Amino acid sequence: MNNKIPLLEIKNLKASVGNTEVLKNLNLEINKGEIHAIMGPNGSGKSTFSKIIAGHPNYKINDGTIYFKGINILDLEPDERARLGIFLAFQYPIELPGVTNDSFFEYIHRSHKENDISLSCGDDWLDMLNFVFKKAQVLDLPINDDFGERNVNEGFSGGEKKRNEILQMLALDSELSILDEIDSGLDIDGLKIVSNVLNNFMTQDKAIILITHYQRLLDYVKPTYVHILQDGKIIKTGDFNLVKEIEQKGYDWLKESF
């Protein structure tokens, strides 16, 4: 009998924004050491799904549960979920005028230390910066020399914003990382760099959710499971072979069979 507690367990989740139901009886279980890809057509609920896990206040939970490490997180604020070990990389990272990247990473470090959350990068926020930049260098993640002095994402290119999200992921070293279209806007070289970072970041103590439209990211970061989300429901689960089918046939055949 397997009594292992899933890292993330979602049961019968129904959610809405305004009067529109956006998730409909969604079920998903994720264990440590697994990479789950979420795919689906535009408007299927992929980004909504990620925001609800992270605790976005615009969404109302109508039914169901979300357990993370055996803890019901539905009543937790986004910052509490983050400190518990959930990281969300946004599809469209926001700019923070007046907040430098150095200050931002200092805040991340201080927040975790104040809540007695250990970070593998050291006791000082400068240790965190050095740790992250060294990791970025080893993984060939290009970071400009003036990165720390620039305001968070302000004037950044699409690729720079994605790299900033990846740096935050490395700094926080969260157990569950949700990456919402981290591959969008990347050329083939950028895609290979990000994929290399993700493959090196992944361990048996972590899990990753990759939300993507395209096969190309999954060619480099092989998912344990692939889930097709349509109309707020997971309509099919498979392995990488399912990705190939989607690439060839699109999504309509799945909707018809469902």
MOZI-V462324 format. One record per residue. RES is the residue in three letters. PHI is phi in whole degrees, 0 to 359 (999 if undefined). PSI is psi in radians with two decimals (NA if undefined). OMEGA is omega as a letter, one per 40 degrees, with the letter a starting at -180 (999 if undefined). Layout:
res = (RES,RES)
phi = (PHI,PHI)
psi = (PSI,PSI)
omega = (OMEGA,OMEGA)
//
This chain:
res = (MET,ASN,ASN,LYS,ILE,PRO,LEU,LEU,GLU,ILE,LYS,ASN,LEU,LYS,ALA,SER,VAL,GLY,ASN,THR,GLU,VAL,LEU,LYS,ASN,LEU,ASN,LEU,GLU,ILE,ASN,LYS,GLY,GLU,ILE,HIS,ALA,ILE,MET,GLY,PRO,ASN,GLY,SER,GLY,LYS,SER,THR,PHE,SER,LYS,ILE,ILE,ALA,GLY,HIS,PRO,ASN,TYR,LYS,ILE,ASN,ASP,GLY,THR,ILE,TYR,PHE,LYS,GLY,ILE,ASN,ILE,LEU,ASP,LEU,GLU,PRO,ASP,GLU,ARG,ALA,ARG,LEU,GLY,ILE,PHE,LEU,ALA,PHE,GLN,TYR,PRO,ILE,GLU,LEU,PRO,GLY,VAL,THR,ASN,ASP,SER,PHE,PHE,GLU,TYR,ILE,HIS,ARG,SER,HIS,LYS,GLU,ASN,ASP,ILE,SER,LEU,SER,CYS,GLY,ASP,ASP,TRP,LEU,ASP,MET,LEU,ASN,PHE,VAL,PHE,LYS,LYS,ALA,GLN,VAL,LEU,ASP,LEU,PRO,ILE,ASN,ASP,ASP,PHE,GLY,GLU,ARG,ASN,VAL,ASN,GLU,GLY,PHE,SER,GLY,GLY,GLU,LYS,LYS,ARG,ASN,GLU,ILE,LEU,GLN,MET,LEU,ALA,LEU,ASP,SER,GLU,LEU,SER,ILE,LEU,ASP,GLU,ILE,ASP,SER,GLY,LEU,ASP,ILE,ASP,GLY,LEU,LYS,ILE,VAL,SER,ASN,VAL,LEU,ASN,ASN,PHE,MET,THR,GLN,ASP,LYS,ALA,ILE,ILE,LEU,ILE,THR,HIS,TYR,GLN,ARG,LEU,LEU,ASP,TYR,VAL,LYS,PRO,THR,TYR,VAL,HIS,ILE,LEU,GLN,ASP,GLY,LYS,ILE,ILE,LYS,THR,GLY,ASP,PHE,ASN,LEU,VAL,LYS,GLU,ILE,GLU,GLN,LYS,GLY,TYR,ASP,TRP,LEU,LYS,GLU,SER,PHE)
phi = (999,264,257,295,278,298,295,229,226,248,233,49,280,236,216,217,232,64,261,256,281,250,235,231,60,275,233,200,231,231,252,300,86,247,245,248,260,250,236,162,292,303,79,277,111,295,292,302,304,293,293,293,298,284,97,301,288,285,253,257,274,267,193,96,223,231,251,236,55,82,251,288,259,299,267,271,287,306,292,291,294,296,292,287,128,250,239,239,267,286,295,236,302,275,272,237,301,86,246,285,297,302,296,296,291,297,297,304,295,297,300,289,294,296,257,55,259,285,239,288,265,120,272,246,294,292,299,298,299,297,300,293,293,294,298,299,293,299,269,60,269,290,232,290,298,268,305,297,275,279,290,303,65,286,74,283,287,302,294,294,297,295,295,296,299,295,299,297,299,295,293,282,54,292,288,237,249,251,247,270,52,296,270,291,81,263,280,297,292,297,297,295,296,298,297,297,299,296,295,282,287,292,224,288,260,235,220,230,250,254,259,208,267,238,288,301,295,285,291,257,244,284,281,287,223,238,242,259,257,214,54,77,227,278,260,199,232,201,250,299,298,294,299,297,296,298,298,276,251,81,252,300,295,289,296,294,287,283)
psi = (2.29,1.95,0.24,2.30,2.21,2.62,-0.79,2.26,2.02,2.21,2.18,0.76,2.18,2.30,2.72,2.78,2.10,-2.24,0.17,2.16,2.17,-0.45,2.36,1.65,0.86,2.36,2.38,2.43,2.27,2.28,2.83,2.55,0.09,2.56,2.12,2.22,2.30,2.07,2.87,2.84,2.94,2.41,0.21,-0.26,0.21,-0.92,-0.63,-0.79,-0.80,-0.72,-0.62,-0.70,-0.70,-0.26,0.50,2.25,-0.23,-0.22,2.37,2.25,2.08,-0.49,2.81,-3.13,2.68,2.01,2.31,2.08,0.62,0.07,2.27,2.01,0.07,-0.53,0.05,2.51,2.81,-0.73,-0.56,-0.67,-0.68,-0.77,-0.44,-0.39,0.37,2.22,2.35,2.11,2.10,2.60,-0.69,1.50,2.38,2.70,2.53,1.45,2.37,-0.10,1.95,2.79,-0.65,-0.84,-0.67,-0.80,-0.57,-0.73,-0.76,-0.83,-0.81,-0.71,-0.74,-0.69,-0.69,-0.46,0.32,0.66,2.07,2.50,2.40,-0.11,0.02,3.03,-0.26,2.57,-0.48,-0.57,-0.68,-0.82,-0.79,-0.72,-0.83,-0.78,-0.63,-0.73,-0.75,-0.69,-0.79,-0.65,0.17,0.59,1.88,2.17,2.22,2.66,-0.52,0.24,-0.82,-0.52,-0.30,2.61,2.60,1.97,-0.02,2.11,0.15,2.55,2.95,-0.73,-0.68,-0.67,-0.72,-0.70,-0.63,-0.71,-0.72,-0.70,-0.73,-0.69,-0.77,-0.69,-0.77,-0.51,0.73,2.69,-0.59,2.04,2.18,2.03,1.87,1.79,0.87,-0.32,-0.16,2.38,0.05,2.41,3.14,-0.63,-0.76,-0.67,-0.74,-0.68,-0.86,-0.71,-0.70,-0.73,-0.81,-0.75,-0.62,-0.50,-0.61,2.29,3.11,-0.13,0.02,2.93,2.63,2.39,2.09,2.04,2.10,2.74,-0.42,2.73,-0.47,-0.66,-0.71,-0.19,-0.49,-0.56,1.73,2.13,2.59,-0.75,2.62,2.24,2.33,2.08,2.23,2.28,0.70,0.20,2.59,1.98,-0.23,2.49,2.42,-2.78,-2.79,-0.44,-0.52,-0.62,-0.76,-0.68,-0.74,-0.71,-0.61,-0.70,-0.27,-2.78,-0.33,-0.64,-0.53,-0.70,-0.69,-0.71,-0.48,NA)
omega = (a,a,a,i,i,i,i,i,i,a,i,a,i,a,a,i,a,i,a,i,a,i,a,i,a,i,i,i,a,i,i,i,a,i,a,i,i,a,i,i,i,i,a,i,a,a,i,i,a,a,i,i,a,i,i,a,a,a,i,i,a,a,i,a,i,i,i,a,i,a,i,a,a,a,a,i,a,a,i,i,i,a,i,i,i,i,i,i,a,i,i,a,a,i,i,a,i,i,i,i,i,a,a,i,i,i,i,a,a,i,a,i,i,i,i,i,a,i,a,a,i,a,a,a,i,i,i,a,i,i,a,a,i,i,i,a,i,a,i,i,a,i,i,a,a,a,a,a,a,i,a,i,a,a,a,i,i,i,i,i,i,i,i,i,i,i,i,i,i,a,a,i,a,i,i,i,i,a,a,i,i,a,a,i,a,i,a,i,i,i,i,i,a,i,i,i,a,a,i,i,a,i,i,i,a,i,i,i,i,i,a,i,a,i,a,i,a,i,a,i,a,a,i,i,i,i,i,a,i,i,i,a,i,a,i,i,i,i,a,i,i,i,i,i,i,a,a,a,a,a,a,a,i,i,i,a,i,999)
//
